Structures are given as C-alpha cells and as structure tokens.
Amino acid sequence: MYEILLTTMLVLSIITIIAIALQPTKTQNASNAFMGGSDELFGQQKARGFEAFLIKVTIVCLILFFGIAFVLSKLS
C-alpha cells in the first residue's frame, strides 16, 4: 500500500510540473507600471480552452498530491 501511494505521488508530481510549465505566463513589465497598463484594463477574461484545462489539472493534481502526502505521513 505504501509503495503504491508513493509511486502515485511521484507520478502526480511529474504531471503537476508539466502542467505548470505548459501554462502561459501573465507577467507585467515595468513599462505597464509607469504607463498605467491601459491595455490590461479589459484584459481580465476567464481562462478558456486548453488554459482552463491546465488550471483544472493542476488543481486536481495538487489536491491529490497533498492528500496522498497526508496519508503517507499517517502510515509511516
């Protein structure tokens, strides 16, 4: 049981790293701070398509990861 959970935790960590690496960055550069960033005023849209899928995969993987970590800590 312990080995199965440990292997599942390893797989989840790899999937989480890949899902986080594939997500697009949303950085603001220094010019937006001085110019006001008016192009970002109406840019706050909900994630759609593949980006929304990656966000959901990341959340599910992290919840499972911490759940398994808690179970493993109780088993050992």
Phi and psi restraints in degrees (value plus and minus 20) as a CYANA .aco file:
   2 TYR   PHI     -82.7   -42.7
   2 TYR   PSI     -61.7   -21.7
   3 GLU   PHI     -88.5   -48.5
   3 GLU   PSI     -56.6   -16.6
   4 ILE   PHI     -85.1   -45.1
   4 ILE   PSI     -65.0   -25.0
   5 LEU   PHI     -85.7   -45.7
   5 LEU   PSI     -58.1   -18.1
   6 LEU   PHI     -86.1   -46.1
   6 LEU   PSI     -60.6   -20.6
   7 THR   PHI     -86.5   -46.5
   7 THR   PSI     -61.4   -21.4
   8 THR   PHI     -82.3   -42.3
   8 THR   PSI     -59.2   -19.2
   9 MET   PHI     -84.8   -44.8
   9 MET   PSI     -59.2   -19.2
  10 LEU   PHI     -84.6   -44.6
  10 LEU   PSI     -64.6   -24.6
  11 VAL   PHI     -83.9   -43.9
  11 VAL   PSI     -62.8   -22.8
  12 LEU   PHI     -82.5   -42.5
  12 LEU   PSI     -58.2   -18.2
  13 SER   PHI     -86.4   -46.4
  13 SER   PSI     -57.8   -17.8
  14 ILE   PHI     -88.0   -48.0
  14 ILE   PSI     -63.1   -23.1
  15 ILE   PHI     -83.0   -43.0
  15 ILE   PSI     -59.7   -19.7
  16 THR   PHI     -84.3   -44.3
  16 THR   PSI     -63.5   -23.5
  17 ILE   PHI     -81.8   -41.8
  17 ILE   PSI     -62.3   -22.3
  18 ILE   PHI     -86.3   -46.3
  18 ILE   PSI     -63.1   -23.1
  19 ALA   PHI     -84.7   -44.7
  19 ALA   PSI     -58.5   -18.5
  20 ILE   PHI     -90.3   -50.3
  20 ILE   PSI     -58.0   -18.0
  21 ALA   PHI     -88.9   -48.9
  21 ALA   PSI     -48.8    -8.8
  22 LEU   PHI    -100.7   -60.7
  22 LEU   PSI     -35.6     4.4
  23 GLN   PHI     -91.8   -51.8
  23 GLN   PSI     120.2   160.2
  24 PRO   PHI     -91.0   -51.0
  24 PRO   PSI     130.2   170.2
  25 THR   PHI    -104.2   -64.2
  25 THR   PSI     130.7   170.7
  26 LYS   PHI    -148.4  -108.4
  26 LYS   PSI      41.5    81.5
  27 THR   PHI    -111.9   -71.9
  27 THR   PSI     129.7   169.7
  28 GLN   PHI    -127.9   -87.9
  28 GLN   PSI     112.6   152.6
  29 ASN   PHI    -109.0   -69.0
  29 ASN   PSI     154.2   194.2
  30 ALA   PHI     -86.3   -46.3
  30 ALA   PSI     -49.2    -9.2
  31 SER   PHI     -87.3   -47.3
  31 SER   PSI     -51.3   -11.3
  32 ASN   PHI     -85.8   -45.8
  32 ASN   PSI     -51.6   -11.6
  33 ALA   PHI     -88.9   -48.9
  33 ALA   PSI     -56.8   -16.8
  34 PHE   PHI    -106.7   -66.7
  34 PHE   PSI     -52.4   -12.4
  35 MET   PHI    -107.2   -67.2
  35 MET   PSI     -32.5     7.5
  36 GLY   PHI      81.5   121.5
  36 GLY   PSI     -39.0     1.0
  37 GLY   PHI      43.5    83.5
  37 GLY   PSI      22.4    62.4
  38 SER   PHI     -83.7   -43.7
  38 SER   PSI     -45.0    -5.0
  39 ASP   PHI     -89.6   -49.6
  39 ASP   PSI     -37.9     2.1
  40 GLU   PHI    -112.8   -72.8
  40 GLU   PSI     -22.5    17.5
  41 LEU   PHI     -81.2   -41.2
  41 LEU   PSI     -66.8   -26.8
  42 PHE   PHI    -124.5   -84.5
  42 PHE   PSI      -6.2    33.8
  43 GLY   PHI    -105.6   -65.6
  43 GLY   PSI     -20.4    19.6
  44 GLN   PHI    -101.0   -61.0
  44 GLN   PSI      65.5   105.5
  45 GLN   PHI    -132.8   -92.8
  45 GLN   PSI     137.0   177.0
  46 LYS   PHI     -91.7   -51.7
  46 LYS   PSI     122.6   162.6
  47 ALA   PHI     -85.5   -45.5
  47 ALA   PSI     117.9   157.9
  48 ARG   PHI    -153.0  -113.0
  48 ARG   PSI     138.5   178.5
  49 GLY   PHI      49.4    89.4
  49 GLY   PSI    -153.0  -113.0
  50 PHE   PHI     -85.9   -45.9
  50 PHE   PSI     -54.5   -14.5
  51 GLU   PHI     -84.5   -44.5
  51 GLU   PSI     -61.3   -21.3
  52 ALA   PHI     -85.2   -45.2
  52 ALA   PSI     -58.9   -18.9
  53 PHE   PHI     -82.7   -42.7
  53 PHE   PSI     -62.6   -22.6
  54 LEU   PHI     -84.8   -44.8
  54 LEU   PSI     -57.7   -17.7
  55 ILE   PHI     -83.9   -43.9
  55 ILE   PSI     -63.9   -23.9
  56 LYS   PHI     -86.0   -46.0
  56 LYS   PSI     -61.2   -21.2
  57 VAL   PHI     -82.1   -42.1
  57 VAL   PSI     -62.2   -22.2
  58 THR   PHI     -83.1   -43.1
  58 THR   PSI     -64.8   -24.8
  59 ILE   PHI     -84.0   -44.0
  59 ILE   PSI     -66.2   -26.2
  60 VAL   PHI     -83.7   -43.7
  60 VAL   PSI     -63.8   -23.8
  61 CYS   PHI     -82.8   -42.8
  61 CYS   PSI     -61.2   -21.2
  62 LEU   PHI     -89.4   -49.4
  62 LEU   PSI     -57.9   -17.9
  63 ILE   PHI     -83.8   -43.8
  63 ILE   PSI     -64.8   -24.8
  64 LEU   PHI     -84.8   -44.8
  64 LEU   PSI     -59.3   -19.3
  65 PHE   PHI     -79.9   -39.9
  65 PHE   PSI     -69.5   -29.5
  66 PHE   PHI     -91.3   -51.3
  66 PHE   PSI     -50.4   -10.4
  67 GLY   PHI     -84.7   -44.7
  67 GLY   PSI     -65.0   -25.0
  68 ILE   PHI     -87.2   -47.2
  68 ILE   PSI     -57.2   -17.2
  69 ALA   PHI     -81.4   -41.4
  69 ALA   PSI     -60.0   -20.0
  70 PHE   PHI     -86.2   -46.2
  70 PHE   PSI     -62.9   -22.9
  71 VAL   PHI     -84.4   -44.4
  71 VAL   PSI     -61.8   -21.8
  72 LEU   PHI     -84.3   -44.3
  72 LEU   PSI     -55.2   -15.2
  73 SER   PHI     -88.3   -48.3
  73 SER   PSI     -52.5   -12.5
  74 LYS   PHI     -96.3   -56.3
  74 LYS   PSI     -49.5    -9.5
  75 LEU   PHI     -95.0   -55.0
  75 LEU   PSI     -50.3   -10.3
